[in-house]
Amino acid sequence: MIQKGLNKAIPVWLIGLAIVIAGCMNMGDKDSGPTQNPGSMSAVCGDKWEMRLLRINGQAVPVDQPQEFTFLCNSDGEAMGKSGINTYRGTLQITTNGQILWDTASFASTKMAGPPQIMEQETQYLRALSGTRQAFVKSGGGRLILRDAPGDIYIEFIKAGS
């Protein structure tokens, strides 16, 4: 009786094992999940990006209207965007390994006033942005990460309109 039950269970067990093995074999496929690649001028510039997450010193910074914090650049390295209330501009280079080289002397921002809370968020964003040193593109080009080397500053954007 026990032998008969084992004979029925073994084929089911083998099918389950085959499914698990087949699933593990596909884990290395490049399309199996989100990937993060070093950014480049061509991968980062040309699209408008809207902020989704700002972390400073490893802590998330609440931002009232993240879609009002944008970043875009062109192939000449001219960066610009909106920082809550004001607009900013500057120049940068992004190396093929994703290193960001900011020309901090070129950084400028308009000086309009707004609600104190948004002005503080704007100050934090601009300070964080100028402190980024690495660019990464994730999710097939749908997300942009700008960060400093240790990860204390981390800004995540999505393509506008996504």
C-alpha positions as CSV (number, residue, x, y, z in Angstrom):
1,M,0.0,0.0,0.0
2,I,2.8,2.5,0.9
3,Q,4.7,1.5,-2.2
4,K,1.7,2.2,-4.4
5,G,1.3,5.7,-2.8
6,L,5.1,6.4,-3.4
7,N,4.8,5.4,-7.0
8,K,2.0,8.0,-7.5
9,A,3.9,10.8,-5.6
10,I,7.3,10.4,-7.4
11,P,6.1,11.6,-10.9
12,V,4.4,14.6,-9.2
13,W,7.6,15.4,-7.2
14,L,9.7,15.1,-10.4
15,I,7.5,17.5,-12.3
16,G,7.8,20.0,-9.5
17,L,11.6,19.6,-9.4
18,A,11.8,20.1,-13.1
19,I,9.7,23.3,-12.8
20,V,12.0,24.6,-10.1
21,I,15.2,23.8,-12.1
22,A,13.8,25.5,-15.2
23,G,12.9,28.6,-13.2
24,C,16.4,28.8,-11.7
25,M,18.0,28.4,-15.2
26,N,16.3,31.6,-16.4
27,M,17.3,33.7,-13.4
28,G,20.4,35.0,-15.2
29,D,18.5,36.3,-18.2
30,K,18.9,40.0,-18.6
31,D,15.2,40.5,-19.0
32,S,14.3,38.7,-15.8
33,G,13.9,41.9,-13.7
34,P,14.9,45.5,-13.3
35,T,18.5,46.3,-14.0
36,Q,20.6,49.2,-13.2
37,N,23.2,50.4,-15.7
38,P,25.7,53.3,-15.5
39,G,24.2,56.4,-17.1
40,S,25.7,58.1,-20.1
41,M,24.9,61.4,-21.8
42,S,22.8,59.6,-24.4
43,A,20.9,57.6,-21.8
44,V,20.2,60.5,-19.4
45,C,19.9,63.6,-21.6
46,G,17.1,64.3,-24.0
47,D,14.3,63.3,-21.7
48,K,12.5,65.3,-19.0
49,W,12.6,63.5,-15.6
50,E,10.3,64.0,-12.6
51,M,11.5,63.4,-9.1
52,R,9.9,60.5,-7.2
53,L,12.3,60.1,-4.2
54,L,14.8,62.3,-2.4
55,R,17.0,60.8,0.3
56,I,19.6,62.8,2.2
57,N,21.9,61.1,4.7
58,G,20.0,57.9,4.0
59,Q,16.6,59.5,5.1
60,A,13.7,60.1,2.8
61,V,12.9,63.8,2.5
62,P,9.1,64.4,2.2
63,V,8.4,66.5,-0.9
64,D,4.9,68.0,-1.2
65,Q,4.8,68.1,-5.1
66,P,7.5,65.8,-6.4
67,Q,6.4,66.4,-10.0
68,E,7.4,70.1,-9.6
69,F,11.1,68.9,-9.2
70,T,12.4,68.1,-12.6
71,F,15.7,67.4,-14.3
72,L,16.6,67.5,-18.0
73,C,19.8,68.0,-20.0
74,N,20.9,68.0,-23.6
75,S,23.7,66.3,-25.4
76,D,25.9,69.5,-24.9
77,G,25.6,69.0,-21.2
78,E,23.3,71.9,-20.4
79,A,21.2,70.8,-17.5
80,M,18.0,72.5,-16.3
81,G,14.8,71.9,-14.5
82,K,12.4,73.1,-11.9
83,S,13.2,72.9,-8.2
84,G,9.7,73.4,-6.7
85,I,9.2,77.1,-7.1
86,N,12.2,78.2,-9.1
87,T,14.1,77.0,-12.2
88,Y,17.7,76.1,-12.3
89,R,20.4,75.5,-14.9
90,G,24.0,74.4,-15.1
91,T,26.4,72.3,-17.1
92,L,27.6,68.8,-16.6
93,Q,29.3,65.9,-18.2
94,I,28.4,62.2,-17.7
95,T,31.2,59.7,-18.4
96,T,30.6,56.3,-20.0
97,N,30.8,54.7,-16.6
98,G,28.1,57.0,-15.2
99,Q,30.3,59.5,-13.3
100,I,28.8,63.0,-13.2
101,L,31.1,66.0,-13.5
102,W,29.3,69.2,-12.5
103,D,30.6,72.6,-13.5
104,T,29.5,74.2,-10.2
105,A,30.4,77.7,-11.3
106,S,27.7,77.4,-14.0
107,F,24.9,76.6,-11.5
108,A,22.2,79.3,-11.3
109,S,18.7,79.5,-10.1
110,T,15.8,82.0,-10.3
111,K,15.0,83.7,-7.0
112,M,11.2,83.7,-6.7
113,A,9.7,83.3,-3.2
114,G,7.1,80.7,-2.2
115,P,5.7,79.0,0.8
116,P,8.5,78.4,3.4
117,Q,8.0,74.6,3.4
118,I,8.5,74.4,-0.4
119,M,11.4,76.8,-0.3
120,E,13.1,74.5,2.3
121,Q,12.4,71.4,0.0
122,E,13.8,73.4,-2.9
123,T,17.0,74.2,-1.0
124,Q,17.5,70.6,0.0
125,Y,16.9,69.4,-3.6
126,L,19.3,71.9,-5.1
127,R,22.0,71.1,-2.5
128,A,21.5,67.3,-3.1
129,L,21.5,67.7,-6.9
130,S,24.8,69.5,-6.9
131,G,26.3,66.8,-4.6
132,T,25.5,64.0,-7.0
133,R,28.4,62.2,-8.6
134,Q,26.9,59.1,-10.3
135,A,24.1,58.5,-12.7
136,F,22.3,55.2,-13.2
137,V,19.5,54.2,-15.5
138,K,17.0,51.5,-14.4
139,S,13.9,49.7,-15.6
140,G,14.8,49.8,-19.3
141,G,15.5,53.5,-19.2
142,G,12.3,54.5,-17.4
143,R,14.1,55.6,-14.1
144,L,17.1,57.8,-13.5
145,I,19.1,57.6,-10.2
146,L,21.5,60.5,-9.4
147,R,23.5,59.9,-6.2
148,D,26.8,60.5,-4.5
149,A,29.4,57.7,-4.2
150,P,28.5,56.5,-0.7
151,G,24.7,56.7,-1.3
152,D,24.1,59.5,1.3
153,I,22.4,61.6,-1.5
154,Y,20.0,59.7,-3.6
155,I,17.5,61.2,-6.1
156,E,15.2,59.0,-8.1
157,F,13.4,60.3,-11.2
158,I,10.9,58.8,-13.7
159,K,10.5,59.9,-17.2
160,A,7.9,62.7,-17.4
161,G,4.6,61.3,-18.7
162,S,5.2,57.8,-17.4
